[in-house]
């Protein structure tokens, strides 16, 4: 049986860091890549509805994972060596000035 060729990802954007942790990216061949970690399960989709990885790697209610940890778990199927990673700052997810003051 031949070994599956790893997918090279050119660009990865860190998404929400709250549960579930999510990432979106573009493979070298132009396909969209979506990675999600929720309830201990790490899943990778490459192209529309093409799940190429799904493993329980954490506890049942876990949904937080750092990018570097995700990359280690998926290194057997994805080549991250030349990936440009865009990290979002917290303010981009919470653009408001703050909660309204109570009266």
N, C-alpha and C positions, 0 to 999 in steps of 0.2 A: 504494500500500500504506500502511495507517495505521500510525502509530507505536504500539508497545506501551506501555500505561500502566504506570508504575512502581508497585511495591508499597511502600506506606508501612509501615515497621516501627515499632511503638510501644515495644517492650521487647526488649533484647538482653542475654543473659548470656554473658560470656566463659567458655568451658569450659577444657579442658586446653590448656596452652600448649606441651606436649610434642608431638612428632610423633604423630598429626596434630593441628594446631591446630583447635579446634572452637568453634562458637558456637551457642546456641539462643535463639530469640526468638518473639515473637508479633506478627503483622501487625495492622494496624488492623481488618481484617475478622475477626479471631479465629483465622486459620489459623496453624499452627505453622511456624516458619522454622528451618531447619537449614543451617548453613554449615560446610564442612569444607575444610581445605587439607592435602593429602597428596601426596607425590611430585611436587611442582610444580603440581598441578592444584587449582584452586579451584572448588568446586561449591556450588550453592545449591538447596535443596529448599524448596518452599512447599506445604504440604499433604502428605498421605501419598503417597510415591513420585511426586511431581511435580517433577522436576529442571528448574529454569528457567534454570540457568546452569552451564556447565562449560567451563573454559578452562585451558590450560597457561599459567601466568603465572610459573613459576619453573623451577629446575633439577630434573632427574629425581629426585634424592633429598632435595629440600627439603621440609620439613614445618612450618616455623616462620613465622608471620606475625603482625604486630601488627594490632590491630583497625582502626586508622586506615588501614592499607595495604589491608586487605580491603575497607573501605568505599569507598575510591577505585576499586578494581577493579570493584566491583559497582554503582557509582553510576548506571549507565545503566539498570539494572533495579529498583533499590531506592532509595527515598527515605529517607535516614537523618537528615534535618534535624530531626525531633522525637523521635528515638529516645532513650530512657533506657537507658544502658549500665550494667550491674552488673558490676563487676570483682571477681574473687575473689582473695583473698590466698593466698599459697603454703601457709599453714598449713591452709587448708580442704581442700587436696588431699592433704596429708600430716599427718593429725591426730595421729600418734603422737609420743611424747616423744623418740624417737630409736631408733637401732638398739641391740639388746641388747649389753651389753658381753661381749667374748669372755673366756673363762676361761684 
